[in-house]
Amino acid sequence: MGTLKIHELPEQERPREKLAAHGAAALTDSELIGILLRTGIPGANAVDVGRQLIAQFGSLAALARASLAELAKTKGVGRAKAVQLAAAFGLASRLAREAIADTPLNTPAQIFDLLGAEMRQLGKESLRVVLLDAKLRLLRVEQVSLGSLNECLAHPREILRPAVLYNAFAFILVHNHPSGDPMPSDPDRRVTIRMAEAAKMLQVQFFDHVILGSPSPGRAPYFSFREAGVI
């Protein structure tokens, strides 16, 4: 006997009805993905395809990090559904940013909440500057470079330009490690020290440099140079 189609399930087990009755928190990750996909493939309903997607990429975080092309070539997805999934993950990251608009960003955990979901989707390192006002509230986020972090791409003048342009009181340097391991490399450390010296000269507060990775048992999903005592 094959897998039941969504409409063949008891009403209380159908993802849409379940969400309407109990809210999104009552659904599994694969059920939420199934709602976005809407239809499955022969022998697998939309929830099954959602479950297969998570298994294929290894985790929900890895699925969110997948490119549009990787999603589109997955059996049961295709381009249209890949775009829907990418849009949902994009909205999640924007909601996280909006939720902390009036909150002081003074911990690396908040930076992870702000940018972690979005930057985990990237296959390359992205270097960004989080600009803050005098109360350490978010002004804006500017991408400085995309590619492996090195001292050429992360020149102090390129990093400090947005801070000067938008009259920021302070800034936090943020970049991701696509490997998921947030521990800093030697170039990461050298860039941080150079930035601290340059920011001091321009009298802009260099509040932190946060490296974002992926959640993993036994370690934080980020590394903070401020917490490490470097800044």
C-alpha positions as CSV (number, residue, x, y, z in Angstrom):
1,M,0.0,0.0,0.0
2,G,1.4,3.4,-1.0
3,T,1.7,6.5,1.0
4,L,-1.7,8.3,1.6
5,K,-2.2,11.6,-0.2
6,I,-2.7,14.6,2.1
7,H,-6.5,14.8,1.4
8,E,-6.8,11.0,2.3
9,L,-5.4,11.6,5.8
10,P,-7.8,12.1,8.7
11,E,-8.7,15.8,8.8
12,Q,-6.9,16.4,12.1
13,E,-3.7,15.0,10.6
14,R,-3.7,17.2,7.5
15,P,-1.0,19.9,7.9
16,R,-3.2,22.9,6.9
17,E,-6.1,21.9,9.1
18,K,-3.6,21.1,11.9
19,L,-2.0,24.5,11.6
20,A,-5.4,26.3,11.6
21,A,-6.5,24.5,14.7
22,H,-3.3,24.5,16.8
23,G,-0.8,26.9,15.2
24,A,2.5,26.4,13.4
25,A,4.3,25.3,16.6
26,A,2.2,22.1,16.5
27,L,3.6,21.0,13.2
28,T,6.8,19.2,12.4
29,D,9.4,20.8,10.1
30,S,8.4,18.4,7.3
31,E,4.7,19.3,7.7
32,L,5.5,23.0,7.4
33,I,7.5,22.4,4.3
34,G,4.7,20.2,3.0
35,I,2.3,23.1,3.2
36,L,4.7,25.2,1.1
37,L,5.2,22.5,-1.4
38,R,1.4,21.8,-1.6
39,T,1.8,18.6,-3.8
40,G,4.0,15.6,-3.7
41,I,5.1,13.0,-6.2
42,P,3.9,9.5,-7.0
43,G,4.4,7.4,-3.9
44,A,5.2,10.4,-1.6
45,N,2.9,13.2,-0.4
46,A,4.1,16.7,0.2
47,V,5.0,16.0,3.8
48,D,7.0,13.0,2.7
49,V,8.9,15.2,0.2
50,G,9.5,17.7,3.0
51,R,10.9,14.9,5.2
52,Q,13.1,13.7,2.3
53,L,14.4,17.2,1.7
54,I,15.6,17.6,5.3
55,A,17.2,14.1,5.2
56,Q,18.9,14.8,1.9
57,F,20.5,18.1,3.0
58,G,21.1,16.8,6.6
59,S,19.2,19.4,8.6
60,L,16.7,22.2,8.4
61,A,19.5,24.7,8.6
62,A,21.3,23.1,5.7
63,L,18.1,23.1,3.7
64,A,17.7,26.8,4.3
65,R,21.3,27.3,3.2
66,A,20.8,25.4,-0.1
67,S,20.9,27.4,-3.3
68,L,17.9,27.8,-5.6
69,A,19.5,25.5,-8.2
70,E,20.1,22.8,-5.6
71,L,16.5,22.9,-4.4
72,A,15.1,23.0,-7.9
73,K,16.9,19.9,-9.1
74,T,15.6,17.9,-6.1
75,K,12.9,15.4,-7.1
76,G,9.4,16.7,-6.2
77,V,10.5,20.3,-6.0
78,G,11.3,22.0,-9.3
79,R,12.0,25.7,-9.8
80,A,8.6,27.1,-8.8
81,K,8.5,25.3,-5.4
82,A,12.2,26.1,-4.9
83,V,11.4,29.8,-5.2
84,Q,8.6,29.4,-2.6
85,L,10.9,27.7,-0.2
86,A,13.6,30.3,-0.7
87,A,11.1,33.1,-0.1
88,A,9.9,31.4,3.1
89,F,13.5,31.2,4.4
90,G,14.1,34.8,3.4
91,L,11.0,36.0,5.2
92,A,12.1,34.2,8.3
93,S,15.4,36.1,8.3
94,R,13.7,39.4,7.8
95,L,11.3,38.8,10.6
96,A,14.2,38.1,12.9
97,R,15.7,41.4,11.9
98,E,12.5,43.3,12.4
99,A,11.8,41.8,15.8
100,I,15.0,43.4,17.3
101,A,14.7,46.8,15.6
102,D,14.4,48.7,18.9
103,T,16.6,46.4,21.0
104,P,20.2,47.1,21.9
105,L,22.4,44.7,20.0
106,N,25.1,44.1,22.6
107,T,25.5,40.3,22.6
108,P,26.8,37.9,19.9
109,A,23.7,35.8,20.5
110,Q,21.5,38.7,19.2
111,I,23.7,39.0,16.2
112,F,23.2,35.3,15.5
113,D,19.5,35.7,15.9
114,L,19.6,38.7,13.5
115,L,21.7,37.2,10.7
116,G,22.4,33.5,11.4
117,A,19.5,32.0,9.5
118,E,20.2,34.2,6.4
119,M,23.9,33.8,6.4
120,R,23.8,30.0,6.9
121,Q,22.2,29.8,3.4
122,L,25.4,31.2,1.8
123,G,27.9,29.0,0.1
124,K,30.6,31.7,0.3
125,E,31.8,33.9,3.2
126,S,30.0,37.2,3.4
127,L,31.5,40.1,5.3
128,R,29.0,42.5,6.7
129,V,28.9,45.6,8.9
130,V,26.1,46.0,11.4
131,L,25.8,49.7,12.1
132,L,24.5,50.9,15.5
133,D,23.3,54.1,17.0
134,A,24.4,55.6,20.3
135,K,22.0,53.2,22.1
136,L,23.4,50.3,20.2
137,R,20.2,49.9,18.2
138,L,20.3,48.7,14.6
139,L,20.7,51.3,11.9
140,R,21.3,49.1,9.0
141,V,23.4,46.1,7.7
142,E,25.8,46.6,4.9
143,Q,27.6,43.8,3.0
144,V,31.2,44.7,2.4
145,S,32.5,41.7,0.5
146,L,31.5,38.2,-0.7
147,G,34.2,35.5,-0.9
148,S,36.8,34.1,1.4
149,L,37.8,36.5,4.0
150,N,41.3,37.9,3.6
151,E,43.1,41.1,4.4
152,C,42.6,42.5,0.9
153,L,38.8,42.0,0.8
154,A,38.5,43.2,4.4
155,H,40.5,46.4,4.1
156,P,39.6,48.8,7.0
157,R,38.6,51.6,4.6
158,E,36.0,49.4,2.9
159,I,34.6,48.3,6.3
160,L,34.6,51.8,7.8
161,R,33.1,53.5,4.8
162,P,29.4,52.6,5.7
163,A,30.0,53.6,9.3
164,V,31.1,57.0,8.2
165,L,28.5,57.4,5.5
166,Y,25.6,56.6,7.8
167,N,27.1,58.4,10.8
168,A,27.1,55.2,13.0
169,F,28.1,55.5,16.6
170,A,29.4,51.9,16.6
171,F,29.6,48.9,14.4
172,I,29.9,45.1,14.6
173,L,31.8,43.2,12.0
174,V,30.1,39.9,11.0
175,H,31.0,37.1,8.7
176,N,30.0,33.5,8.2
177,H,31.9,30.3,7.9
178,P,30.1,28.1,5.4
179,S,31.7,25.0,7.0
180,G,29.6,25.7,10.1
181,D,32.6,25.9,12.4
182,P,32.8,29.4,13.8
183,M,36.3,29.2,15.2
184,P,38.5,32.1,13.9
185,S,41.4,31.6,11.4
186,D,44.6,33.5,11.6
187,P,43.4,36.0,8.9
188,D,40.2,36.5,11.0
189,R,42.4,37.5,13.9
190,R,44.6,39.8,11.9
191,V,41.6,41.5,10.3
192,T,40.1,42.1,13.8
193,I,43.3,43.6,15.2
194,R,43.7,45.9,12.2
195,M,40.1,47.0,12.4
196,A,40.4,47.8,16.1
197,E,43.3,50.1,15.4
198,A,41.6,51.8,12.4
199,A,38.3,52.4,14.2
200,K,40.2,53.9,17.2
201,M,41.8,56.4,14.8
202,L,38.4,57.4,13.4
203,Q,36.7,57.5,16.8
204,V,34.1,54.9,15.8
205,Q,33.4,52.2,18.4
206,F,34.3,48.8,17.1
207,F,32.0,46.8,19.3
208,D,32.6,43.2,18.2
209,H,33.6,40.9,15.4
210,V,31.2,37.9,15.3
211,I,31.8,34.8,13.2
212,L,28.6,32.8,12.5
213,G,28.6,29.1,12.1
214,S,25.9,26.4,12.4
215,P,24.3,25.0,15.6
216,S,26.2,21.9,16.8
217,P,26.0,20.0,20.1
218,G,28.6,21.1,22.6
219,R,29.5,24.4,21.0
220,A,28.0,27.9,20.4
221,P,27.0,28.6,16.8
222,Y,29.1,31.8,16.8
223,F,32.5,33.1,18.0
224,S,32.8,36.6,19.5
225,F,36.1,38.4,19.6
226,R,34.7,40.7,22.3
227,E,33.8,37.7,24.5
228,A,37.3,36.3,23.8
229,G,38.9,39.5,25.1
230,V,40.5,40.5,21.8
231,I,38.4,43.7,21.5
